[in-house]
């Protein structure tokens, strides 16, 4: 039961983007170790700006 | 044995579904329980998904689970990211579900519950779901390209340009009509206006919280926002009681239209983090929460549907919008059955997150089934009202008369009894001054939702439920409005950039201000005309939007059909070809009537000529004569716009047929732009659960 609740919470965090920075850090560690990772605030700024440059909502 | 059992279960579902659909169709009693609708819907969806969607995926598209998706091949940790299928489903559904499936069925309920219900069910499983799924598949196979890009690559420059112009045009009309729905919901309702206004600073607080106070803490900020939104619903009631404050929010439609335009402009030029992004978060939570709540309430309460199965208005004399059942019911429901707009999300956006091709039926087909179910709930919410009440709320003053006494007399004479006292009592319960002629669909949906919520969770809070429902509709309409204005701005900058490259720089301030102003002016014009129109405007704008949306769907299905034929799958081309043929039929028929009809409630030019004659003869009241030239010009414009949409539609269909004919007669055509097969390396199921 507890593991189900945890999985649900993980889903909610991922869906809302709450864990976007953690995912970015994991991706960064796996693929771009040579560069310095962005700070949380800087990453979030970029993430939000990019997200809203195309059609995201419809009728 | 196991297989036998499975078959038996499916036969049972089929029988139950057939009984439910038959029950809805043949019922001629006083009322019918809403549970029949829910049962029919769930059975039809289950069967369509299990058999039709699975067959299309396996046989027509041949989805290949060993093939790497763009999300895997182009993974950059940002927009291309292999993602858990339920997360992708959430994103996709939140993106496609907008106010369309709520408003369309509410308006189409004037024909009775049956025609709309059948089209919502069968239009979705045979048309809308197929379109969404096939488009998602094709874009996934083409590095997540957009619909316009696919049209250009597969059919040629003509198809690509048509798709681009079509998208821009539908965006403008969509925003105008949605703006009109919000304006009509707020008109002379201080409570609704105050609550909707409060959503703007609330979104900004959430934006600042996420950006500066606690960067990236999305859920914390959203929880704060949702609490503030609920408080704003109650706060609106407090303002409504307060003599000095309420006058600020008790506004004419035209004033509110200017406010909405100013808001759209501000939202398009402000940084996204301040207003657009946080508002979107809030609207998504409220939307998903309210839809779930409505489903729970309908199942708990099992309300009786009081609207007749079919009303006399199928002959074209309906008060909400003029025109016969065929083709106008199909144009009106639009998004709940098939929506071209979804093709824009299914191409480009969602494929970038898709981990494995085998999830395509669930994402493309499944999410549209859910959208269709939302439309079904809107239909239920509209038809559980007393038909007399439903028509009193939705009929414009221009049709039934300005005075309450006249309106109830006209509506009762149609066979839908309603009294002034009944309407006044209802308005008092909902905390509104009056509910007569509150066109646009939002108020009647809110009354329907409030009565369902009220009966299920407590009658005493009807006014709160009503304004909660209005806030729910307004918040995501405004989200579509500001996001649409912004996207429109990008499209315009892109187009103008071809002429003057400097204009194409998305961060150059003069270009941002100019293009945003142009986009707002374009939809603002239609909104303005809609507001001053004595027939409520929805009558004009909604069919125009429906035609544009179905045209976009036809473009998506043309691209799909063309690609199927070019892939040597001619014998399966009917899967997208038949819905396409039907869409071309209804869109062309509707456009034809809108252009040529002599009936002034249907034909744009007929209405313009009639008004011009009356103006020349001097029989118009002075206030009407003053706006008549605007209305005449606008009716002409709408007529030409309809002609333009239908010409664009035929252009692309004929272009697709040309490409198919060339392919079938062995002449050279543009090659398939499918990206080459590369095997998936993702370990089985690593992101899937």
Interface residues (C-beta under 8 A of the other chain):
Chain A: X7 X11 X12 X13 X14 X15 X16 X17 X18 X20 X21 X23 X24 X27 X28 X31 X40 X41 X43 X44 X45 X47 X48 X49 X50 X51 X52 X53 X54 X55 X56 X57 X58 X59
Chain B: X75 X77 X78 X79 X81 X83 X84 X86 X87 X90 X91 X95 X96 X98 X99 X100 X174 X178 X210 X211 X215 X216 X217 X218 X219 X222 X271 X272 X273 X276 X277 X280 X281 X334 X335 X339 X341 X342 X344 X345 X348 X349 X479 X480 X483 X484 X486 X487 X490 X506 X545 X549 X689
